[in-house]
Amino acid sequence: MRKNSGFTLAEVLVSIAVLALVMGGVVQGYIVSAKLGDWQAYSLAGQSLAQQGIERCRSVKWDTRSSPPVDQLQGTNFPTSTNELNIPVPTTNSVYATCYTTISTITANPPLRMIEVDCVWPFMNKKYYTNSVYTYRAPDQ
């Protein structure tokens, strides 16, 4: 009596289908993780640009004790700027972000202002994201 060994056609087709599903899941996982890594790089670069805007505002002179008083912390001194995101791009295409600076007076006595910098950047030319940084500043610092 001979035993037949081997796989039937149905078993081979099921195993190929399972293999295709597993490989598709691996490829999809790689694609999602690559997109997430890219998004994090863009977000960090946008946060860096927003922080640079805050530092620019903190570095100007706002001296109420001098004669005459000097106040360079005005919204008109910080126009909207478009800068290149500092990200590693494998192609020659650059990605640009727009930074908006808003300076608001919180109190006049004692003088206190809020500085807000919003950095708006596109991701894969589909959706725009915003990184915002806020800080407060008093004169004579």
SULCOR-V707560 format. One record per residue. SS is DSSP state (h for helix, s for strand, l for the rest). OMEGA is omega in whole degrees, 0 to 359 (NA if undefined). Layout:
{{SS | OMEGA} {SS | OMEGA}}
This chain:
{{l | 181} {l | 174} {l | 175} {l | 178} {l | 181} {l | 182} {l | 175} {l | 180} {h | 179} {h | 180} {h | 178} {h | 180} {h | 178} {h | 180} {h | 177} {h | 179} {h | 178} {h | 178} {h | 179} {h | 178} {h | 180} {h | 180} {h | 176} {h | 178} {h | 178} {h | 180} {h | 179} {h | 177} {h | 177} {h | 180} {h | 180} {h | 181} {h | 177} {h | 178} {h | 179} {h | 177} {h | 177} {h | 181} {h | 179} {h | 177} {h | 178} {h | 182} {h | 179} {h | 177} {h | 176} {h | 178} {h | 178} {h | 178} {h | 178} {h | 179} {h | 176} {h | 177} {h | 177} {h | 181} {h | 176} {h | 181} {h | 181} {h | 184} {h | 181} {l | 184} {l | 173} {s | 188} {s | 180} {l | 182} {l | 181} {l | 179} {l | 355} {l | 179} {l | 180} {s | 179} {s | 178} {l | 180} {l | 179} {l | 181} {h | 181} {h | 178} {h | 183} {l | 181} {l | 176} {l | 182} {s | 176} {s | 183} {s | 177} {s | 175} {l | 181} {l | 180} {l | 176} {l | 182} {l | 182} {l | 180} {l | 180} {l | 180} {l | 178} {l | 177} {l | 183} {s | 178} {s | 178} {s | 181} {s | 179} {s | 179} {s | 178} {s | 178} {s | 183} {s | 175} {s | 179} {s | 176} {s | 178} {l | 180} {l | 0} {l | 183} {l | 179} {s | 179} {s | 175} {s | 178} {s | 178} {s | 175} {s | 178} {s | 178} {s | 183} {s | 183} {s | 179} {s | 173} {s | 181} {l | 177} {l | 181} {l | 187} {s | 180} {s | 179} {s | 182} {s | 169} {s | 181} {s | 176} {s | 180} {s | 172} {s | 177} {s | 178} {s | 173} {l | 180} {l | 174} {l | 178} {l | NA}}
